Amino acid sequence: MLRIIWTSLMVALLLPAAALGQSPSADQLDHLYHKSGLATLVEQIPAGVQAGFDQTFSDDPGSALSPQQLKIIHDRIPQAYAADDIRPGIEAALAARLTAADAKFVLDWLNSPLGRKCTALESAAAAPEALQAMQTYAQQLQQLPPPRARVALLDELATAVKAVENAVEIVMNTQLAVAAGMMAAMPAEQQKPLGLIHDQLEQLRPQITAAVQSQTALAFLYTYQELSEDEIRRYLTFARSAEGRRYHAAASEGIEQALTAGSLKLGSMISEIVQATENQSEI
């Protein structure tokens, strides 16, 4: 009997948290995906990647890619980040980390007046057209800096949802995948091993982290400018709850995996496009 109890205890300790409770239903996952703003964010990914791609190469007039190649790649980006391909991975991450009770807790928050308000603000701030508005807001902050207490509170919120860490990993993985795709399109004698590309990117991690930290601070000030400090504290309470931490971890994991998969697909597309155009083949 003691052996059976001990074996059962060891199995329980090794199981993921979600396995210890009932898994979220398909209906709960669907509601989480839409009410959290994840669906809106996923729909905006292609336009955001296109904008970043265009900006990167407009700042690099000496690019090895021709204008024709750049246009074709730009137009193919939505295929690499198709919402129908991204959604299953995000829902799988939510299902793996959350129990049905966790999902209910999060949905109760998302359906609350403050939860709906926060989601609407986050969705609006994630839209590509919000970038210019955020830059204008940054200029306004130079003339009228926000109270230190508010900045500190938003820093706590960013820390609670691990905004900087998650964003850095997304940037690193995306750059690695795209760099690998472009490297594959180069002559064999000019190609570098993937491990070397990874190591070179890792050397840039401190600079990338510093840039992301600065941008995250601005993004949180801009996104939540309509929230009172009391509302921010209430949001922070949710984010720091056990259920909130699991939810944000699952959502971040799902988005990171989806973006990495999309970036790998884009990298493969870039390689194919470069090879095809250089061979004057039909694309």
Secondary structure, DSSP 4 states (H G I P E B T S, - for coil): -HHHHHHHHHHHHHS-GGGGSPPPPHHHHHHHHHHTSHHHHHHHHHHHHHHHHHHHHHT-TT-SS-HHHHHHHHHHHHHHT-HHHHHHHHHHHHHHH--HHHHHHHHHHHHSHHHHHHHHHHHHHHSTTHHHHHHHHHHHHHHSPPPHHHHHHHHHHHHHTTHHHHHHHHHHHHHHHHHHHHHHTS-GGG---HHHHHHHHHHTHHHHHHHHHHHHHHHHHHHTTTS-HHHHHHHHHHHHSHHHHHHHHHHHHHHHHHHHHHHHHHHHHHHHHHHHHHTT---
